[in-house]
Amino acid sequence: MAIRVQTEFTRAGTVRIIYYNYDDDEALADATSVAISIIPPSGTVVVDEVAMNKTATGVYEYYYETTSSVEEGAYQIEVVALDGSYKTIVPSHFTMEAGINE
């Protein structure tokens, strides 16, 4: 069975973003800090380096609450994890669409 990652969302909902931080041995490990940025299609940053919440060892999440007025289209995500002087930057994306009754 394959793991499905949801990358398409409907406006006026919640986008849950999960980041897994691995060490050199590919085991989950805590980072010193983990922050997220979210950029909509217009390029104006809507979430700017906000700390993600730790939910377990090496697992961090962020909930992006949307309204019916947020932009439709492709959103860019950037997670920056710091562990001492080691910095990891992880890009990702999701798509926001209008709801059925809009």
ChimeraX commands (.cxc) that place a marker at each C-alpha (Angstrom):
marker #1 position 0.00,0.00,0.00 radius 0.5
marker #1 position 1.36,3.41,-0.96 radius 0.5
marker #1 position 1.36,6.42,1.32 radius 0.5
marker #1 position -0.72,9.28,-0.09 radius 0.5
marker #1 position 0.34,12.85,0.65 radius 0.5
marker #1 position -2.44,15.39,0.36 radius 0.5
marker #1 position -1.32,18.48,-1.54 radius 0.5
marker #1 position -4.67,19.86,-2.75 radius 0.5
marker #1 position -6.92,21.78,-0.37 radius 0.5
marker #1 position -10.17,23.75,-0.52 radius 0.5
marker #1 position -10.40,27.31,0.75 radius 0.5
marker #1 position -11.94,27.96,4.18 radius 0.5
marker #1 position -10.25,24.89,5.62 radius 0.5
marker #1 position -7.09,23.91,7.45 radius 0.5
marker #1 position -3.82,22.84,5.85 radius 0.5
marker #1 position -1.81,20.56,8.15 radius 0.5
marker #1 position 1.92,20.56,7.40 radius 0.5
marker #1 position 4.17,17.95,9.02 radius 0.5
marker #1 position 7.99,18.04,8.97 radius 0.5
marker #1 position 10.12,15.03,9.95 radius 0.5
marker #1 position 13.67,15.82,11.10 radius 0.5
marker #1 position 16.21,13.01,10.62 radius 0.5
marker #1 position 19.81,12.74,11.84 radius 0.5
marker #1 position 22.75,11.32,9.84 radius 0.5
marker #1 position 21.66,7.76,10.74 radius 0.5
marker #1 position 18.18,8.45,9.36 radius 0.5
marker #1 position 16.59,8.29,12.80 radius 0.5
marker #1 position 14.09,10.92,13.93 radius 0.5
marker #1 position 15.90,13.53,16.02 radius 0.5
marker #1 position 15.00,16.84,17.63 radius 0.5
marker #1 position 16.28,20.06,16.09 radius 0.5
marker #1 position 17.27,23.21,17.96 radius 0.5
marker #1 position 14.52,25.09,16.08 radius 0.5
marker #1 position 12.16,24.48,13.17 radius 0.5
marker #1 position 10.40,27.35,11.37 radius 0.5
marker #1 position 8.03,27.50,8.41 radius 0.5
marker #1 position 7.29,30.07,5.73 radius 0.5
marker #1 position 4.31,29.94,3.34 radius 0.5
marker #1 position 4.12,31.97,0.12 radius 0.5
marker #1 position 0.94,32.17,-2.02 radius 0.5
marker #1 position 0.94,32.63,-5.82 radius 0.5
marker #1 position 1.16,36.45,-5.49 radius 0.5
marker #1 position 4.55,36.09,-3.78 radius 0.5
marker #1 position 3.54,38.00,-0.64 radius 0.5
marker #1 position 4.62,35.93,2.38 radius 0.5
marker #1 position 1.61,34.96,4.54 radius 0.5
marker #1 position 3.57,32.96,7.16 radius 0.5
marker #1 position 7.10,34.22,7.77 radius 0.5
marker #1 position 9.47,31.91,9.67 radius 0.5
marker #1 position 6.95,30.90,12.33 radius 0.5
marker #1 position 8.03,28.20,14.79 radius 0.5
marker #1 position 6.50,24.78,14.15 radius 0.5
marker #1 position 5.08,22.80,17.08 radius 0.5
marker #1 position 6.94,19.68,18.19 radius 0.5
marker #1 position 4.56,16.70,18.49 radius 0.5
marker #1 position 7.09,13.88,19.04 radius 0.5
marker #1 position 10.83,13.29,18.74 radius 0.5
marker #1 position 11.83,14.82,15.40 radius 0.5
marker #1 position 8.22,15.50,14.33 radius 0.5
marker #1 position 6.95,19.06,13.90 radius 0.5
marker #1 position 3.63,20.37,12.59 radius 0.5
marker #1 position 1.93,23.61,11.64 radius 0.5
marker #1 position -1.73,24.32,10.93 radius 0.5
marker #1 position -2.43,26.98,8.28 radius 0.5
marker #1 position -6.01,28.19,8.71 radius 0.5
marker #1 position -7.57,29.55,5.52 radius 0.5
marker #1 position -10.68,31.57,4.68 radius 0.5
marker #1 position -12.82,31.70,1.54 radius 0.5
marker #1 position -10.89,34.81,0.46 radius 0.5
marker #1 position -7.36,33.33,0.31 radius 0.5
marker #1 position -5.74,33.14,-3.11 radius 0.5
marker #1 position -6.30,30.11,-5.28 radius 0.5
marker #1 position -3.28,28.45,-6.83 radius 0.5
marker #1 position 0.09,26.97,-5.96 radius 0.5
marker #1 position 1.55,27.82,-2.53 radius 0.5
marker #1 position 5.24,27.37,-1.74 radius 0.5
marker #1 position 6.43,26.10,1.64 radius 0.5
marker #1 position 9.90,26.39,3.13 radius 0.5
marker #1 position 10.88,24.73,6.40 radius 0.5
marker #1 position 14.18,25.73,8.02 radius 0.5
marker #1 position 15.54,23.37,10.68 radius 0.5
marker #1 position 18.54,24.37,12.80 radius 0.5
marker #1 position 20.59,21.96,14.86 radius 0.5
marker #1 position 23.52,23.84,16.34 radius 0.5
marker #1 position 25.40,25.20,13.32 radius 0.5
marker #1 position 23.81,22.71,10.88 radius 0.5
marker #1 position 20.98,24.22,8.81 radius 0.5
marker #1 position 18.52,22.25,6.66 radius 0.5
marker #1 position 16.14,23.97,4.22 radius 0.5
marker #1 position 13.29,21.84,2.89 radius 0.5
marker #1 position 10.97,23.16,0.15 radius 0.5
marker #1 position 7.48,21.83,-0.57 radius 0.5
marker #1 position 4.14,23.01,-1.94 radius 0.5
marker #1 position 0.36,22.67,-1.90 radius 0.5
marker #1 position -2.53,23.87,-4.06 radius 0.5
marker #1 position -5.51,25.88,-2.84 radius 0.5
marker #1 position -8.82,25.65,-4.76 radius 0.5
marker #1 position -12.24,27.28,-4.44 radius 0.5
marker #1 position -14.94,25.34,-2.63 radius 0.5
marker #1 position -17.92,23.82,-4.40 radius 0.5
marker #1 position -20.34,26.51,-3.17 radius 0.5
marker #1 position -18.19,29.52,-4.01 radius 0.5
marker link #1:1,2 radius 0.2
marker link #1:2,3 radius 0.2
marker link #1:3,4 radius 0.2
marker link #1:4,5 radius 0.2
marker link #1:5,6 radius 0.2
marker link #1:6,7 radius 0.2
marker link #1:7,8 radius 0.2
marker link #1:8,9 radius 0.2
marker link #1:9,10 radius 0.2
marker link #1:10,11 radius 0.2
marker link #1:11,12 radius 0.2
marker link #1:12,13 radius 0.2
marker link #1:13,14 radius 0.2
marker link #1:14,15 radius 0.2
marker link #1:15,16 radius 0.2
marker link #1:16,17 radius 0.2
marker link #1:17,18 radius 0.2
marker link #1:18,19 radius 0.2
marker link #1:19,20 radius 0.2
marker link #1:20,21 radius 0.2
marker link #1:21,22 radius 0.2
marker link #1:22,23 radius 0.2
marker link #1:23,24 radius 0.2
marker link #1:24,25 radius 0.2
marker link #1:25,26 radius 0.2
marker link #1:26,27 radius 0.2
marker link #1:27,28 radius 0.2
marker link #1:28,29 radius 0.2
marker link #1:29,30 radius 0.2
marker link #1:30,31 radius 0.2
marker link #1:31,32 radius 0.2
marker link #1:32,33 radius 0.2
marker link #1:33,34 radius 0.2
marker link #1:34,35 radius 0.2
marker link #1:35,36 radius 0.2
marker link #1:36,37 radius 0.2
marker link #1:37,38 radius 0.2
marker link #1:38,39 radius 0.2
marker link #1:39,40 radius 0.2
marker link #1:40,41 radius 0.2
marker link #1:41,42 radius 0.2
marker link #1:42,43 radius 0.2
marker link #1:43,44 radius 0.2
marker link #1:44,45 radius 0.2
marker link #1:45,46 radius 0.2
marker link #1:46,47 radius 0.2
marker link #1:47,48 radius 0.2
marker link #1:48,49 radius 0.2
marker link #1:49,50 radius 0.2
marker link #1:50,51 radius 0.2
marker link #1:51,52 radius 0.2
marker link #1:52,53 radius 0.2
marker link #1:53,54 radius 0.2
marker link #1:54,55 radius 0.2
marker link #1:55,56 radius 0.2
marker link #1:56,57 radius 0.2
marker link #1:57,58 radius 0.2
marker link #1:58,59 radius 0.2
marker link #1:59,60 radius 0.2
marker link #1:60,61 radius 0.2
marker link #1:61,62 radius 0.2
marker link #1:62,63 radius 0.2
marker link #1:63,64 radius 0.2
marker link #1:64,65 radius 0.2
marker link #1:65,66 radius 0.2
marker link #1:66,67 radius 0.2
marker link #1:67,68 radius 0.2
marker link #1:68,69 radius 0.2
marker link #1:69,70 radius 0.2
marker link #1:70,71 radius 0.2
marker link #1:71,72 radius 0.2
marker link #1:72,73 radius 0.2
marker link #1:73,74 radius 0.2
marker link #1:74,75 radius 0.2
marker link #1:75,76 radius 0.2
marker link #1:76,77 radius 0.2
marker link #1:77,78 radius 0.2
marker link #1:78,79 radius 0.2
marker link #1:79,80 radius 0.2
marker link #1:80,81 radius 0.2
marker link #1:81,82 radius 0.2
marker link #1:82,83 radius 0.2
marker link #1:83,84 radius 0.2
marker link #1:84,85 radius 0.2
marker link #1:85,86 radius 0.2
marker link #1:86,87 radius 0.2
marker link #1:87,88 radius 0.2
marker link #1:88,89 radius 0.2
marker link #1:89,90 radius 0.2
marker link #1:90,91 radius 0.2
marker link #1:91,92 radius 0.2
marker link #1:92,93 radius 0.2
marker link #1:93,94 radius 0.2
marker link #1:94,95 radius 0.2
marker link #1:95,96 radius 0.2
marker link #1:96,97 radius 0.2
marker link #1:97,98 radius 0.2
marker link #1:98,99 radius 0.2
marker link #1:99,100 radius 0.2
marker link #1:100,101 radius 0.2
marker link #1:101,102 radius 0.2
view
